[in-house]
Amino acid sequence: MNPALAHIDLPTLLERGEKYRSLRFDAGAIPKGLRQEHNLKDGVYGHLRVNEGSLVFVDHEQVRRHLDSGESLIIFPTLVHHLEDCEDAAIQIDFYRMPSP
């Protein structure tokens, strides 16, 4: 990953990033793969939005972040993570590529 993009914020991602894919999952339908450890490819950022309910985002160091409806976070390239306590959550994940600076 380009070190200049290591601390990208949401406004920069939305302004400069190229959104190339979006996934939506209804409450009770979040796939097992998202509930197990996985990561994004190098150069790909995710914007995880909770549309209803709540969930816990857990990274590779077991840092847990609780997200309620209306909250979101950026998932950085290659960050190993998974979702927990997401049975009642409806989510959307938008995937972005960042151009070289």
N, C-alpha and C positions, 0 to 999 in steps of 0.2 A: 504494500500500500504506500502511496505517496505520503511522506511525512507531513507535507503541507495540508493534507486532508484529514489527518488523524483526529482533529478536534472540530470537525465540521458541525455547524449548528443547523437546526431545522430550516430557518429562513434561507440559508445559503443552499442547502440541499434542494429545496423546492424551487429556488430561483435558477440555479446553475445546473442542476442534475437533469439527466434525460430519463424520464419515466418510461420504462419499456414493458412493465407487466404489473398487473394488480390481481390479487386473490382476495375473495371474500368467503367467510365461513360463518354460518348461522350458529346460534347457541346450540350446544350439544353436538355440533358437527366438526369441531376442530380435529383434524386428522392426527393419528398416533405419531406420525413423523415429526410433528411440531411439538409434541409432548415428550419426545426423546431428544437427546443431545444431537445437534446439527449445527451447521454454520453456513454463511453465505460465501459465495466465491470471492476471490480477491477482486477488488474494484467495484463490487456491488454493495450498495447500501439498501437497507430496508427501512420503511417508515411504517411501524406497527401502530394501528389505531384501534382502540376499544370502542365499538359502537353501542354496545349495551352489556350490562353485567360487569364482571371484573375478572382479573387474572393475576398471576404472579409470573414475571419474567425473571429467569434465573440464568446468570452467566457462568462461565467455566470456573470462576473462583467462588461459586455459590453465593454471590451477591444477589440478593432478592429485591425486586422492585415491584410493589403492588400498583396495579393500574386499574382505575375505575372507568366507567363509561365517560367518554369525552376526553380521556387522556391518551397520550401517545408517546412514543420514543423512537429514536433512531437506532437501528441495529447496524453496527459497523462491520465492514468486510472481515471475513475469517473468524469473527468472534463466535466461539462455541457457546451455545445457549439452548434453552428449552422453556416451554410454558408449563405452568402448574396451576391447579385450582381454577381451571378454565371452562368447567362444564356449563356455566351459565353465560359465558362470554360470546358475543358476536364480534368478529374482528375483520379488519381489512389490512392487508399488507401490500404496500406499493414498493416496487423495486426500481432503483435508480442506478445509472452509471454516471460517473463524474468525468467531464472532459479534463484532459491534462491542463494544468495551470499555465 
